[in-house]
Amino acid sequence: MAEDIQMKDLHFLELVETFQKLEATTKRTEMIAYLVDLFKKTHPEIIDEVIYLMQGKLYPDWMGMPELGVGEKLIMRAISIATGFPVKRVKEEFKKQGDLGKVAETLKLSKRQAALLAFLGAGVQHPLTVKRVYTTLDRVAKASGPGSIDLKVKLLSGLLQDASPIEARYIVRIVEGRLRLGVADATIMDALAVLYGGSKEARAIIERAFNLCSDLGFVAKVLAEKGLHALKEFKITVGRPIRPMLAERLNDPREIIAKAGGKVLAEFKYDGERAQLHKKGDLVWIFSRRLENITAQYPDVVEMVNNSVSAGEAIIEGEIVCIDPDTGDLRPFQDLMHRKRKYDIHIAMKEYPVAVFLFDLLYAEGEDYTNKPLLERHNKLKEIIKENERFRLAEHIITDDPVELEEFMLKAVETGCEGIVAKAIHSSAVYQAGARGWLWIKYKRDYRSEMMDTVDLVVVGAFTGRGRRAGTFGALLMAAYDPGTDTFKTVCKVGTGFTDEDLAQLPKIFEDLIIPHRHARVDSKIQPDYWIIPDKVAEIMGAEITLSPLHTCGWGKIKSDAGLAIRFPRFIRWRDDKGASDATTVDEIIEMYRKQLKKIS
Ligand code: ATP
């Protein structure tokens, strides 16, 4: 029996032991080594399940499958049944420990000890396997309708009954939606590359496949089952989102044109929500910048795609923006928030109508366009859409003249846009899925301060609040992302700009993200009162960027023994549409520092 398991499955305990190691390490190289060890032991058939579980989910987010997120009450009932302790006792223990995972573990321990003492050798447990845990959790997530609560409790208590104490801890964390190990996609890809080839080329092939389908479990499975060669042939599928191409930033039109190769297609940079629109026959999917399935929020956009895209199969990109139906004027980004609701979407649709401004085409009629130059993509886009007031190409010009580019930028700002995106049009200007590069350059006007733009930073630590801020945090330690090393480098401590309401919410926001040591992907010389798993992104405005002996962002890049810091940072808002690796990069901050120097001199 045990051998059978080894062949097609994996003991859940192996996975849990890896979770523990991942939680305990402060070194990214160790994280990768633990993952390599784990993947070596994992049968190809279940490698996708192992990857989803490790990221605390059952499917990639974009699939829009029912999520776990089982409520506390229900979990307490399941723990009670599994351990034989009354619910009251479970509740008391929860009050004491504040962590249901630990509660399950503690009660399992005492139960087991008692059982062991009483009936030495009796009552054999079935060791849990990954397949069993995954399948059961999947059933828990999907159970709905009458009787589903009881079914969920039954399924969960059955699992917990057979779980060892430590397994129980992690099962509960997963069902609560609180398993946050902070294992990034990039770290998993590194481990897969080590295991399947070990070369830079292997890493690139894995990443390309991931960029085309946004499903790391699926990519790992193809890789494990069919090898690197099969992954090379990986194709786009309509209905699976492609990871978006992103822009670098510059603030000088002359430099922008030079950097892009002499001539650009410049478009308005609309301030709304990015949308990747997939069409297959009558079926339409809409994916957000973070690749969540947001189709249900925009029935009007679904209708526009159906009416105005002539190709039977297509993947196109655009920005959804709220508009004033009477004047056609663009409305601010915040108005779109009213569309983020589950119910009464038809009411919100009337009050907050939208337009879609299209800017790219990635796939049409069975053909992959991501490897084709921009103008070819743009021409095909024009060919397959019927434009109207509410569904049309982003405003654009083609120019090699910096003066014209500057005028176009001012026109964009006047129209209510953030600025422009200037895009390279030479023959290698392909769609770089999942990458931020110089083929797209954003040029935003911001008059607010010396620092020309806001930045999006990741929270990696927090400081205890005093005085009026007792009971919450006084400041947050913020970091920029370094894609080269897949780490976060600190750049400032932010304590201003928060409303009283923002402040009151901080402990709740971070309660599940606090860890007892620095996260392996965080590089910091500062020791905060609390370390936080890099996850939450905030938009920050600062006065200027200075050299700093304390912060690790850009360390040694401008001056040896110094990094860069943002002075007088102010919190603007949470950027929940961004994940940690979408934050402003270290290179962008170095670039901003250099720009600022030029302006002063
Ligand atoms: P930001 O916070 O500035 O929106 P970002 O990190 O979300 O930046 P970038 O790639 O840096 O993304 O900037 C491009 C973003 O601007 C896109 O993600 C998209 O949402 C938006 N956008 C608006 N108009 C355009 C356009 N014409 N072409 C490309 N992107 C556009």
Residues whose N, C-alpha, C, O or C-beta is under 5 A from the ligand:
A	BS01	ATP	M245 L246 A247 E267 F268 K269 Y270 R274 E319 F359 A394 V421 K442 D582
